[in-house]
Amino acid sequence: QVQPVESGGGLVQPGGSLRLSCTTSRNNFGFNDMAWYRQAPGKQRDWIATIARRANTNYADSVKGRFTISRDSARNTVYLQMNSLKPEDTAVYYCNTANFPSNWGQGTQVTVSS
């Protein structure tokens, strides 16, 4: 199974925005609901958003109304648009399948700080 490849992280001030991308295999993308997760320093990895194959979405309360997950079938890519970022959003962000995630990628670091 091919590892997902996440990108788009960086340093941003509170209130700013970032757009993360995740490219994965056609096999992963075409047959699975996809999700974004994040892991803050010293904490467990948490689920934050899911997009189903039919594009319906679901979000953790901590990001609802600020983050938007989307997918591009032609590119086997999942996106996470993050707006109104807060310092508590600082974490390494990962994408994977929504059910039984495995073979994690390297993730992309997001740091929200003034």
Secondary structure, DSSP 8 states (H G I E B T S, - for coil): ----EEE--EEE-TT--EEEEEE--HHHHHHS-EEEEEE-TTS-EEEEEEE-TT--EEE-TTTTTTEEEEEEGGGTEEEEEE-S--GGG-EEEEEEESSS--S----EEEEE--
